[in-house]
Every structure is written in C-alpha cells, then in structure tokens.
Amino acid sequence: MAHGVLGAREIIETVDFLAAKLNTIGALVDPDRAAADKPRINWQNFRTAAERFEMPERFREELACMLRGIEQALPAQADRTLKATGQPITLADLAALQSCDVLELMRCSQFSVWGDLTADGQVLVGRNWDYPPVFSSTTYCVFAVEPSEPELSPTLDAMWFGMLGTGMAALNRHGVYLAANDGGVHRTMLAVEHPVPAALVSRMLVETLTPENAAETLQTGLTDRVALALIFHLVVPASSPGQTTRAYACEYAPWPDGARNLLREPSPRYGDSLVCTNHFEVEGIRPTGNTAERYTLLFNNILDHRRQHEKIDFEAARKMLDAVGRRSPLNTTQYSAVAWPAERKLQIAVSPKTGKSATAEPYVLFEWDEIFGLK
C-alpha cells in the first residue's frame, strides 16, 4: 500500500507508457498480414494474454493494496486515468505490468569474474539490461524489500515503479546474485500449463536462495512455473577465505517433452569467469548474430586482462559493458549495473532516453547496509 501511496503518479506513468507503446506497435502491424490466431499487439490484447499467468496469492494481495494506495493518494478519478485507455488504472493493468514475460524481448549481457581477475579475489558482476523502449525513462526505481516472513531473505534490486518482481540484478542478504537473460528460444509458453510471471518467480527464488542450496533451489523452482526460455546467471560469493566463488548459467527452457534445465559452470580454459548473453551452450549450440558478438567481446576482454595480468575493477567493467551496450531505437540498454555480491553493493546507471545506452551515463552506488539502514 505504501508503494501505491508514495509512487502513485510514477506507477501510472510506468503503466501508461507501456500501454501507449504497445498500442503504437499494434497500429503499425498490417492486420491483413497478421496470423489469424495472433491478433495485433495492443494493451487490451496484452492484458488478455497476461491473464494466462497465475498470480500467487501474496502478489495478488500486494497488487490490491497497491491499487488502494494509488486511489488514496489520487482520489480524483481523472488523476488516475490512463491516457492510453481513457479509463482509471485497474487491477488488471497492474497485473499485466508484472507479466511482461509475454513480450520475450530481454536481450541482455552479463559476466562475472573473481580470483586472479579482481583486486581482492572476490567476485565482480557486470550486467546490461537491454530491452525495446517500452518502459518509461522517468520511473526507474531501486527496491529494498524486507519480507515480513522471517524465513524469506530481504532483497535489493532495481526495476520500475509498480513492479513487484526482480530481474535486473538482485542480491539477497547472503550476497547471492540472480538475474536472467532471454534464452533466445521462443514460442514455448504453452509447454507450462499454469505459468507464473518469471519476474515473480525470480523474486520468490532469490528470497529463499542460500549459499548451501542456491543451484539446486534455482533449478527446482523454475520447472513447471516459468513459461519462457531464459538463462539465469547465479553467483554465490565466497563467504570466508577458505571458500571459493561459485557461478552458474542455468539454461532453462520449458520444452513440451520436458524442461531443459541445465547448469553451465565456468570453463577451466577461461579460469575464474563466466559470460551469459542470449544462447544456450551446454549442448554445444553454435551462437550466431548479435548474441555471439556480445559474448565474444566480453570473453576476449576478460582474456586480455588475464594475459596482461590486469585486474577488472569498476572502470574496466564499465568499459566492457559499454562495448556491448545497445543504442538502437528498437533495443536500448535501459539499465546497467556493476555488482559486488560479497559486499552486497551495486552501482547502477539508467538510460535517459531511447537510443541512449545506460552504460554512457553516471553509475550511482547503492550499498545494502546504507539502504536498509534508512528504515
């Protein structure tokens, strides 16, 4: 409810911007060429498609409270009216915002390095969140969430006002890091009978991951819940001098004949590093196109640092992320982050407008103890 009261206008802007973008995209589609079973994209169709997702009770309750908060903050109906629909914002609008999985457009880049590649041996993560510009450039938001249930971990992440899930670069109290990229395989949604929005599954998972159970819990928690092909980058930092960092790319796809759910670990050839873009690797699929270009750029940069005995620090990570940043009107790096999971801190940059990569903007530091110390 506090989210709705304090961020009422920003939540409305997030939803209205997305709705207007989808209505515009739909207007550009030739209806005579559209498949009969695939209607034009618009906000109404998107809301209908989102209804197929199951919303766990905890999130249904939270959205209902968010709507009440919006109505409390903006009692005049005109102030809650979406320009894209001409109607006051509804629970269906808020639920659809949680279900942007339907769009299958998260073309992102990530890497993690540790050991000899970093100054203190602890893991550093680089993350670009690339997406067509269907989200507002004015309602970015960092979320520090502390569940009331004692068994669930607090989390720190960044998305947009009105969103409940995680997906950019989530950290929990143990320093476990989780974020997903599009897996590059589409039209698999019907393989899961009762799918839950992936961003909400990610939130539920990162709230329960511990250093002891992280990989197993991630694999178990995805099956029969997530309807899209995704690559989850999971990092478990070393918590003591005697331990080692563990990093995984969980390659997940809900095939009709059984889910693909495989862990890729760092290759001995490349040492203490892992790279994820938008293709599966475990079974030797050869990447092509831009996903291969970004993957190669990141790995070559890591290898250059290793050969030259140079450490990868924030500035080196920022340059690597900038090299793979997206600047197209059709796909922009909207978020970029450098994370230090063991220290539970993030440096985050955002895109100021379509076609401008976040990697060229100032990065702002967010530290766990400082953020949670504000309450």
N, C-alpha and C positions, 0 to 999 in steps of 0.2 A: 504494500500500500504506500509505503514511503517512496518507493521508486516512482509510482504514479503521481503522487503529490509533488515531489521535488522536480521530477523530469517531465511533467505533463506536456509542455509545448515541444520539448525535444522528441518525446515518443511519437507525438502526432506528426512531427516533421519526418522522422525516420519512416513511418508507415506511408505517409502521403507521397514522399519522394519515390519510394519503391513502387507504389501503386501507379503513379504517373508514368514512371519509366516503363513498366510492363504494358500499360495502356498504349504508350507510344510505339513500343516494339510490335504490339499486335496490329496497330494501324498500318505498319509498314509491310505486313505479310499479305501476299495476294491470296484472297480466300479461294480463288479458283484453282490454285496450285496446292493448297493445303490438303493434307490427307483427311479423309472423311472422319477418321477416328482420332484426329489430332487437331482440335479446334485452335483458332488463333489465340496467341498468348494475350491475356489481359488480366486485370486484377480479379475480376469475377471468376474467370476460369482458374486462376492461380489459387484463390480461396477454396474453390471446389476440389481441386487436386490435393490441397493441403488437408482436406477433411479425411483423406485416407489414412493419414498418420494417427497413431494412437498417442494421446497426451497423458502421461502418468498423472495420477491424482494430485501429487504435490505441485505440479506445474499448472494444472487446471485451477487449483486454488490460488496460486500466486498470480496468474493472469486475471482472475476475477477480482482479486484485491487491487491489482494494478489499475484495472478499469475504474474501480470505485475511487481510487486515489486521483485519477485523472478527472473524474466527474466532480470530486470535491474541490480540486484546485481550479477547475474551469467550469463553474456552474452554468454559465451561459452556453446553450447548445451550439451557437454559432462559433464559439471559440474551440469547440471540439470537432467541428465538421471538416472532413477531408475534402480538399478541392478535387481530388481525383474521382470521388464518388458522389459528392454533394450530400453525403449523409454523415451524421456523427460517428466517430470511431466506435467500433463494436468489439465484442469478444472474438468474433470470427476474424476480424482484421488483425488483432493481436496474436491470435493463434497461427495465422498464416505467416506472420513475420518469423515465427520460430521454425518454420518449415521450409526455409529457402533451399534445403536439400533438393527439392524438386527441380531446381534450375541446373544442377550439375555443372557448375561453372568455376569451381575453386582451383584455378591453375597456379599453384604456389611452388616456392623453392625453400628448402631447409637444409641445414648442415649442422653437425656437432663435431667438436674437436676437443681433445684433452691430452693428458700425458705430456710428452715432449713438445707438443704443439702449443701449449699455453704456459704462461709465466709461472703459475703456481701448481700446474698439473691438473687443476680442476676443470670441469667441462664448461665450455662456452658454446652457446647455440645461436645460430643466425636463422632468421625466419622472415620471408616475404609472404604477405597475404595478397594474392593477385585475384582480381575479380572484375567483371564488367561493371561499369559505374552505375549500379542500380541502388547504391546506398548514399545517403547524404554525406557531404563533406563537412557538415557543421554539427553532427551529433555523435561523433566518436566518444567513447566512454570507457574508462578503466573501472572494472568491477572488483571490489574486495568483498567476497561473500563469506559469511560465517554462519553455517547452518546451525539451527537450534538443536538438531540431533547430535548428541555427543560422539557418536561413532563416525560421523562424517567430518572430513577434513575441511577447514577453510581453504579458499582458493583465491588466486589473483590472476586476472586476465583482462583483455580489452576487446570490446565489440562495439555495438551501438546502443544508445538509449532504447529501451523497450525489449531488448533481447535477454533471454534467461540462460541460454546455453553458453558453452565455451567453444573455442575454435581457433583463436588467434595464437596464443602462446601461453597456455595455462600452467600455473605452478600450484602445488599444494604445500601443506605445512612441512612435509618431509623433503621438499625440494624436487619432487618428481615432476617432470615436464611432459606435457602431452599436447600435440597439435596434429591436425590432419591435412593432407593434400588430396585433391581429386586423383583417383587411381587411373583415369584415362579410359575406363571401360564403361559404356553407357547401356541404357535400356535393360537394366537388370532389376528394376524396382519390384516387378511382380513376383520375384522369387521369394519375397518375405511377405507372409500373409498379414501380419499386424505390425508394420514398421513403426518405429519411434523416431522422431527427428534426430538426425545424427548429432547435432549440437547439444541436444538434451542428454543423449546417451553419453556423450563426451563429458558433460558435467557430472552425471551420476558416477562415471568411472573415475574421473580424477579426484572425486571426493572420497573414494574408497581405496585408491592405489597406495600401497606402502612399498618400501624398498624390498621387502621379502616376497610380496605377491604380485608385483606390478605386471610382469609379462603374462603370467597365467590369467590374472583377472581381466586384463585387456582382451585377450583372445576369447575368453568365455563370455565376456559382456557384450561383444559385438554380434555374435552368432544369433540369427533369428530375430534381431532387433533393428539393425542398420540395413537399409534397403539399397545403398549405393556402394559402388566400388571406391574405396578410399585407402590411402596409405597413411597410417598413424605413426608419427615419429615419437617414440617413447625414450626418455632419458632418465636414468636413475643415477644420481651423482654419488661419488664415493663419500661416505659419511664419516670415515675415520682413515688414518694413514695406512692401515693395513688392507683396506678395501680398494677395489678398482671401479671405475665408472662403467656402467653398462648402457649401451644404446642399441635400439632396435628400430627397424622399419617393419611394422605389421601390415602386410599386404592382404587386404580383405576385399572379397567380392562375393555377393550372395548368389552364386550360380543356381539355376533351377535344380540341378542334380546334386547339390551340396555346396556349402560355402567354402570358398578358398580363404584360408586363414593361416598364413604362414609368416614366420618371423625371419627377417633378414638381419644378420649381425654384421659388425664391421669385418671387412676382409683383411687377412694378415698382410696382403700385398700393400694396402694403403695405411696400415697402422691404426692409430687411435683416432679414427674419424668415420663419419657416416654422412651420406648425402641422399636426399629424397627430392624428386621432382614429381613427375606425373606418369610413371610407368612402373610395372612390376618387373622384378629382376630374378626372383628366386628360381624360376624355371628357365632362365636364360633368354627371355624375350628381348629382342634387339630393339632399343628405342630409336625413334626417328623424330624429325621435326624439332620444334622448339623445346620440348621436354628434354631431348638429348643434348641440345645446345647448352641449356642451362646446367644440366647435370655435369657435362664435360667442363664447362667453365669453372664451376665450383671445385670439382675434383682436381683439375690442373692447378688451380690457385693453391689448394692445400698441399699438393705435391711440391710446388715451387717453394713454399715456405719450409717444407721439410728438407728439401735439397739444400737450401740456403741457410738452414739452421736458424730460421726466424720464427719468433712466436706470433701467434694470431691473437691480437688484442682487439679492443673495441674498434679502433680506426681501421685495422686490417679487415675485420668482419664487415664493417660498414661498406668498405670499398668492394668487397666480394658481393655483398647484397646489391649494391648499386649496379654492378656489372650485369646482374641478371634481372634488374628491375624492369617492370613493364610500363610503357609510356603510351600505349595505343589508346585512342578513344574507345576501342572495343574491349580493352583489358588493361587495367591500371593497377600498379602496386599501391593498394589503398592503405595498408599497414605494413610497417617493417619493424622488426624487433631484434635486439641482441639480448640474450638472457644468460645469467649465471645461476643455474639451478641450485648449486650448493649454498650460495649466498642469498638465494631467494630474491633476486632483483632483476628488473627488466629495464632496458632503455627502449623507448617506443617513439616512432615517428609516424606521422599520418600525411596522406596526400591532401593538398589544399584544393585540388580540383581535378576533373577528368583530364587524363593525359599527362599529369604531373606525378612522377613516382615519389612515394614517401621516402625513398632512400636518399633523395636530394634535400630533404627537409631536416630541421634540427631534431635530434633524439632527446627525449625527456626521461630522466631517471625516476623509477618507482621502486622503492625498497620496502620489503614486506613489513619489517618492524615499524617503520615510519607510518605506513598506510594504516595498518591495523591499530597502531597507537593513537590514531585520531579519534577513535570511538569514545 
